[in-house]
């Protein structure tokens, strides 16, 4: 499983986009009443995004590895990581589960979440193998006292209040993921409106949808420019 996890970690930037295409494959609907799946799916997905933002804002940890291989300079055990060893992956699974529901596709609902849980579980095992080897007893102590997936609720309020939320870190380390997530939701909603109500209904509401996406894109490009040029006091450090 560790070898499989290293494989997925190394190739995830290329593999994941192809897996996301499952969300758009025509399949039997979850329900003919789309507002239900829209509200449920968007709520779950938004909660997952909030988990990621809260995690990064309290204590940021670089999970991109080095040269597409698992790597860590230090062992991070503070913030949300003191309650769950993998809060970023928890956020990812929630976001993907919400999008699978929002796609209103039984195929997506039955495949996306289990498949990504499997992928992230193998990656977690590979990361744990690396961390055990690098940090030894310190990681073993952390491992023994912190759940892999399900956050420990006890002391959560104290953790939130004892640390300063760094808005700058949250914004400039998460704006790309947030933009891709919002673009995916925009596309899923657009596809479902077209499939359920036909081209006339879709074309009628296209200006509003396009206007919203353009606004989101402008915000994204502005943040990207600020981060790249290190403009103003709100630049990335």
Secondary structure as a PSIPRED ss2 file (coil, helix, strand):
# PSIPRED VFORMAT (PSIPRED V4.0)

   1 X C   1.000  0.000  0.000
   2 X H   0.000  1.000  0.000
   3 X H   0.000  1.000  0.000
   4 X H   0.000  1.000  0.000
   5 X H   0.000  1.000  0.000
   6 X H   0.000  1.000  0.000
   7 X H   0.000  1.000  0.000
   8 X H   0.000  1.000  0.000
   9 X H   0.000  1.000  0.000
  10 X H   0.000  1.000  0.000
  11 X H   0.000  1.000  0.000
  12 X H   0.000  1.000  0.000
  13 X H   0.000  1.000  0.000
  14 X H   0.000  1.000  0.000
  15 X H   0.000  1.000  0.000
  16 X H   0.000  1.000  0.000
  17 X H   0.000  1.000  0.000
  18 X H   0.000  1.000  0.000
  19 X H   0.000  1.000  0.000
  20 X H   0.000  1.000  0.000
  21 X H   0.000  1.000  0.000
  22 X H   0.000  1.000  0.000
  23 X H   0.000  1.000  0.000
  24 X H   0.000  1.000  0.000
  25 X C   1.000  0.000  0.000
  26 X C   1.000  0.000  0.000
  27 X C   1.000  0.000  0.000
  28 X C   1.000  0.000  0.000
  29 X E   0.000  0.000  1.000
  30 X C   1.000  0.000  0.000
  31 X C   1.000  0.000  0.000
  32 X C   1.000  0.000  0.000
  33 X C   1.000  0.000  0.000
  34 X H   0.000  1.000  0.000
  35 X H   0.000  1.000  0.000
  36 X H   0.000  1.000  0.000
  37 X H   0.000  1.000  0.000
  38 X H   0.000  1.000  0.000
  39 X H   0.000  1.000  0.000
  40 X H   0.000  1.000  0.000
  41 X H   0.000  1.000  0.000
  42 X H   0.000  1.000  0.000
  43 X H   0.000  1.000  0.000
  44 X H   0.000  1.000  0.000
  45 X H   0.000  1.000  0.000
  46 X H   0.000  1.000  0.000
  47 X H   0.000  1.000  0.000
  48 X H   0.000  1.000  0.000
  49 X H   0.000  1.000  0.000
  50 X H   0.000  1.000  0.000
  51 X H   0.000  1.000  0.000
  52 X H   0.000  1.000  0.000
  53 X H   0.000  1.000  0.000
  54 X H   0.000  1.000  0.000
  55 X H   0.000  1.000  0.000
  56 X H   0.000  1.000  0.000
  57 X H   0.000  1.000  0.000
  58 X H   0.000  1.000  0.000
  59 X C   1.000  0.000  0.000
  60 X C   1.000  0.000  0.000
  61 X C   1.000  0.000  0.000
  62 X C   1.000  0.000  0.000
  63 X C   1.000  0.000  0.000
  64 X C   1.000  0.000  0.000
  65 X C   1.000  0.000  0.000
  66 X E   0.000  0.000  1.000
  67 X C   1.000  0.000  0.000
  68 X C   1.000  0.000  0.000
  69 X E   0.000  0.000  1.000
  70 X C   1.000  0.000  0.000
  71 X C   1.000  0.000  0.000
  72 X C   1.000  0.000  0.000
  73 X C   1.000  0.000  0.000
  74 X C   1.000  0.000  0.000
  75 X C   1.000  0.000  0.000
  76 X C   1.000  0.000  0.000
  77 X C   1.000  0.000  0.000
  78 X C   1.000  0.000  0.000
  79 X H   0.000  1.000  0.000
  80 X H   0.000  1.000  0.000
  81 X H   0.000  1.000  0.000
  82 X H   0.000  1.000  0.000
  83 X C   1.000  0.000  0.000
  84 X C   1.000  0.000  0.000
  85 X C   1.000  0.000  0.000
  86 X C   1.000  0.000  0.000
  87 X H   0.000  1.000  0.000
  88 X H   0.000  1.000  0.000
  89 X H   0.000  1.000  0.000
  90 X H   0.000  1.000  0.000
  91 X H   0.000  1.000  0.000
  92 X H   0.000  1.000  0.000
  93 X H   0.000  1.000  0.000
  94 X H   0.000  1.000  0.000
  95 X H   0.000  1.000  0.000
  96 X H   0.000  1.000  0.000
  97 X H   0.000  1.000  0.000
  98 X H   0.000  1.000  0.000
  99 X H   0.000  1.000  0.000
 100 X H   0.000  1.000  0.000
 101 X H   0.000  1.000  0.000
 102 X H   0.000  1.000  0.000
 103 X C   1.000  0.000  0.000
 104 X C   1.000  0.000  0.000
 105 X E   0.000  0.000  1.000
 106 X H   0.000  1.000  0.000
 107 X H   0.000  1.000  0.000
 108 X H   0.000  1.000  0.000
 109 X H   0.000  1.000  0.000
 110 X H   0.000  1.000  0.000
 111 X H   0.000  1.000  0.000
 112 X H   0.000  1.000  0.000
 113 X H   0.000  1.000  0.000
 114 X H   0.000  1.000  0.000
 115 X H   0.000  1.000  0.000
 116 X H   0.000  1.000  0.000
 117 X H   0.000  1.000  0.000
 118 X H   0.000  1.000  0.000
 119 X H   0.000  1.000  0.000
 120 X H   0.000  1.000  0.000
 121 X H   0.000  1.000  0.000
 122 X H   0.000  1.000  0.000
 123 X H   0.000  1.000  0.000
 124 X H   0.000  1.000  0.000
 125 X H   0.000  1.000  0.000
 126 X H   0.000  1.000  0.000
 127 X H   0.000  1.000  0.000
 128 X H   0.000  1.000  0.000
 129 X H   0.000  1.000  0.000
 130 X H   0.000  1.000  0.000
 131 X H   0.000  1.000  0.000
 132 X H   0.000  1.000  0.000
 133 X H   0.000  1.000  0.000
 134 X H   0.000  1.000  0.000
 135 X H   0.000  1.000  0.000
 136 X C   1.000  0.000  0.000
 137 X H   0.000  1.000  0.000
 138 X H   0.000  1.000  0.000
 139 X H   0.000  1.000  0.000
 140 X H   0.000  1.000  0.000
 141 X H   0.000  1.000  0.000
 142 X H   0.000  1.000  0.000
 143 X H   0.000  1.000  0.000
 144 X H   0.000  1.000  0.000
 145 X H   0.000  1.000  0.000
 146 X C   1.000  0.000  0.000
 147 X C   1.000  0.000  0.000
 148 X C   1.000  0.000  0.000
 149 X C   1.000  0.000  0.000
 150 X C   1.000  0.000  0.000
 151 X C   1.000  0.000  0.000
 152 X C   1.000  0.000  0.000
 153 X C   1.000  0.000  0.000
 154 X C   1.000  0.000  0.000
 155 X C   1.000  0.000  0.000
 156 X H   0.000  1.000  0.000
 157 X H   0.000  1.000  0.000
 158 X H   0.000  1.000  0.000
 159 X H   0.000  1.000  0.000
 160 X H   0.000  1.000  0.000
 161 X H   0.000  1.000  0.000
 162 X H   0.000  1.000  0.000
 163 X C   1.000  0.000  0.000
 164 X C   1.000  0.000  0.000
 165 X C   1.000  0.000  0.000
 166 X C   1.000  0.000  0.000
 167 X H   0.000  1.000  0.000
 168 X H   0.000  1.000  0.000
 169 X H   0.000  1.000  0.000
 170 X H   0.000  1.000  0.000
 171 X H   0.000  1.000  0.000
 172 X H   0.000  1.000  0.000
 173 X H   0.000  1.000  0.000
 174 X H   0.000  1.000  0.000
 175 X H   0.000  1.000  0.000
 176 X H   0.000  1.000  0.000
 177 X H   0.000  1.000  0.000
 178 X H   0.000  1.000  0.000
 179 X H   0.000  1.000  0.000
 180 X H   0.000  1.000  0.000
 181 X H   0.000  1.000  0.000
 182 X H   0.000  1.000  0.000
 183 X H   0.000  1.000  0.000
 184 X H   0.000  1.000  0.000
 185 X H   0.000  1.000  0.000
 186 X H   0.000  1.000  0.000
 187 X H   0.000  1.000  0.000
 188 X H   0.000  1.000  0.000
 189 X H   0.000  1.000  0.000
 190 X H   0.000  1.000  0.000
 191 X H   0.000  1.000  0.000
 192 X H   0.000  1.000  0.000
 193 X H   0.000  1.000  0.000
 194 X H   0.000  1.000  0.000
 195 X H   0.000  1.000  0.000
 196 X H   0.000  1.000  0.000
 197 X H   0.000  1.000  0.000
 198 X H   0.000  1.000  0.000
 199 X H   0.000  1.000  0.000
 200 X H   0.000  1.000  0.000
 201 X H   0.000  1.000  0.000
 202 X H   0.000  1.000  0.000
 203 X H   0.000  1.000  0.000
 204 X H   0.000  1.000  0.000
 205 X H   0.000  1.000  0.000
 206 X H   0.000  1.000  0.000
 207 X H   0.000  1.000  0.000
 208 X H   0.000  1.000  0.000
 209 X H   0.000  1.000  0.000
 210 X H   0.000  1.000  0.000
 211 X H   0.000  1.000  0.000
 212 X H   0.000  1.000  0.000
 213 X H   0.000  1.000  0.000
 214 X H   0.000  1.000  0.000
 215 X H   0.000  1.000  0.000
 216 X H   0.000  1.000  0.000
 217 X H   0.000  1.000  0.000
 218 X H   0.000  1.000  0.000
 219 X H   0.000  1.000  0.000
 220 X H   0.000  1.000  0.000
 221 X H   0.000  1.000  0.000
 222 X H   0.000  1.000  0.000
 223 X H   0.000  1.000  0.000
 224 X H   0.000  1.000  0.000
 225 X H   0.000  1.000  0.000
 226 X H   0.000  1.000  0.000
 227 X H   0.000  1.000  0.000
 228 X H   0.000  1.000  0.000
 229 X H   0.000  1.000  0.000
 230 X C   1.000  0.000  0.000
 231 X C   1.000  0.000  0.000
 232 X C   1.000  0.000  0.000
 233 X C   1.000  0.000  0.000
 234 X C   1.000  0.000  0.000
 235 X C   1.000  0.000  0.000
 236 X C   1.000  0.000  0.000
 237 X C   1.000  0.000  0.000
